[in-house]
Amino acid sequence: MRRGLFVVALVLTALTMGLEFAHVLEWPQKQHYPGPLYVSLQESLYAWFGNLGGVIYVLAVVATVTLAVLLRRDSGRRWPVGIAAGWQVLALASFLTVVYPVNLRLPAGSAGTVPADWMALRDRWELGHAVGFGLFTTSFVLLALTAVRAARLGDEQAVSVRASFPPVSPPGRGPS
């Protein structure tokens, strides 16, 4: 179970890191957009970021925290996985306190008006995603290094990229 959960946590963390990285890559260009265009993009371009991306984000945190709890007695992996989980919890807290309040304010709604403080909201939103990217990247690196180290040591509880299939006998031979 730990092996599968480790892979799930690693993949979900990578996906979340990618979502945050996309925001970081867009930031410099979006700094030059006028308010109506910026708000219009926020309302249209990021629909799936919020819907599917939000679920992936939360599942990454849940999977990594669960893994940290399961590995709390494993002296070799307890600390890096625990720190990775801590960074993700901090990223989620940052999202909820920095980015999410902006998400509630920026939709122009049916009136199509742009808030007067839209530039401050934009900067806060973009910075919040940059912080999330940094925290999830650090978390991903810790998880990946832990997986590589454990696999290198041949730990039975370690993450392995090999699939766990039963041995296959060559054609014409029965099970040995």
N, C-alpha and C positions, 0 to 999 in steps of 0.2 A: 504493500500500500504506500509506503514512504517513497519508493522509487517512482511510482506513477504520480503521486502528489508532487514530487520534486519536479518532474517534467512538466506537469500542468502549471505549477507556480512559475517555472522558468519561461514557458511559452507565454502565459498571460502577462508576465512582467515585461517581456520583450514587446508584445503587442501594445501595451500601455506606454512603454517608453517610445515606441514609434509614433503613437498618436500625439504625444507631447512634443516629439521632435518635429513633427509636421508643423505645429504651431510656431516653434522656434524658427524654422526655416522661412515661414511666411512673414514673420514679424517685421523685418526691415522694409519689405515692399509695402506692407499695409500701413506703415507710418506715414506714407505720402497720400493715402486715399482721403478724399473729402468725406465728411460725416455721413451723408446719405448713402454713398457707396459702401463705406465700411459697415454700417448697420445693415444694409441690404445683404451683404455677404454673410454677416453673422447669422442672419435669419434663414438663409438658404443653403449656404455651403456646409454648415456644420450640423445639419439635422441628424445625420447618422453618427457623427462624433458624439452627440449627446445621448442618442438612443442606444445604439449598440456599443459605442465606445464607453459609455458610462457603466454599462453592465460588465464589460471586460475589465474596466478599471477596478470596480468593487470586487469582482471575483479574483483578480490578481492579489489584492490585499488580503482577502479571506483565505486564499490558498496559501499564501506565504506565511501569514500569522498561524494558520493551522499547522503548517510544516514546522514552524519554529516551536510550537507547543509540543509536537510529537518528538522533536529532536532535543528537547531541553535537557536530557540526561546523556546526550552524545557529546563528549568533550571535544571531539574534533570538528563538529559541525554546529554546535550550539551557538557559539558566538557570531560567526559570520551570517548564519541564517537568521538569528535573532536580530542582529543589526539591520539586515536587509528588510526584515518585517517592520522594524521600527521606522526606517526611512519611508517605507510605503505608507504606514499609518500617518506619519508626518505629512507626506505628500497629499493624502486624502484630506487631512485637516486643513492644509493650505488651500486645496481646491474648494472646500466647503466654506472657508472664511474669506478667501480672496477672489476666486474666479466665479463661484456660483452666485454671489450677490450681484455681480456685474451682469451675469446671464439674465437675472430677473429684471434688471433695469434697462438693458439695451434693446430689447425688441421694441420696434417703433409702433407696433400695433396697427390698427386700422387707420389711425390718423396719419401715419407715415412721418411723424415728427421725430427729430433726432434730439436727444437730451442735450441741454446746454453744456453739460460737463462731459460730453462724450469722449473728449480726448483723454481726460483723466481716467475715465472708465476703461478706455482702450488700453492705456498704459498699464493699468492695474491688471486687466485680463491677460495681456501678453506676458507681463512679468510673472504672474501666477503660474502660467503654463511653463515658463522657463524654469522656475523653481521646481515644478513637478518633474520636468525632464531631468534636471540634475539629480533629484532624489531617486527617481526610478532608474536612471542610468547607474548610479552607485549601487543600488539594490541589485540590478541585473548582474553587474560585475561580481559582486559578492556571491551571488547564487551560482554563477557560471564557474568562478574559481573554485568554489566549494565542490561542485559537481566534478570538475576536472581532477581536483586533488583526490577526491574519494575514489574515482574510477581508476586513477593511477595507482592508488594504494591497494586496489583489488578488494575493497570493502564490500561485503555481501549486501549491506544496506545501501550501498552507493547507487547513484544514478548511473545508468549504463545506456548507451545508444543501441545496444544489441537488443533485439526483441526476445522475449521469453517464450520460445516455442519448444515443444517437446522434440527430442532428437528424432531424426528421420533416418530410417534404414535404407541402404542402397537397394535398387530394384532387384528382385529375386531373392532377397534375404529377409527373413523375418526379424522380429525384434530380438535383440540379444540379451 
